[in-house]
Amino acid sequence: MLSVLGVISAVTWLTVLTSQAQDQPAGGAGFKPAAPREALMEWHEKAFNNARKAVSGKKAKDLAENAWLLSELANVNGFHGENDDYRNWAREVSTKAAELAAAGKEKQFDKAAEIVKGLNATCKSCHDVYKKRD
Ligand code: HEC
């Protein structure tokens, strides 16, 4: 009887642990970005420009690829800031870029152009507060 209970509780705990693990970023709770933020930002710029070009050139595959790249870069950018506003703006870029990828996949280029405008504004919101002027 005791061992049956033991097995049941072990299975329950395993289920709880694995479901929690799926909510964590890939590197787990100790995730640390590998590249410096300047490098991450150069890639934000490249991916965003490529996505914009793909919108005007109506290139669905290029748009989806670059938008997903930007979405993931922004996801990592969230780990470069400790404040809530920083993390929220990074998350916003990630979410909007994922919407951009979806619009690309569905070849909705007018919708994509609107999302690009919103993205631009989010880059700027964070830069206004956190990017040092030379
Ligand atoms: C959550 C904050 C945040 C968001 C969102 C953000 N950036 Fe940045 N970005 C920064 C910070 C901070 C810097 C200043 C560089 C540094 O100190 O690391 C920067 C610098 C840059 C630079 C200059 C890089 C250099 O060589 O110094 C570029 C280009 C750039 N960002 C592009 C973008 C683009 C494009 C987006 C939107 C798609 C974006 N960023 C969104 C925080 C952000």
Residues whose N, C-alpha, C, O or C-beta is under 5 A from the ligand:
A	BS01	HEC	R37 E38 M41 E42 H44 E45 F48 Y86 W89 A90 V93 L119 T122 C123 C126 H127 Y130 K131 K132
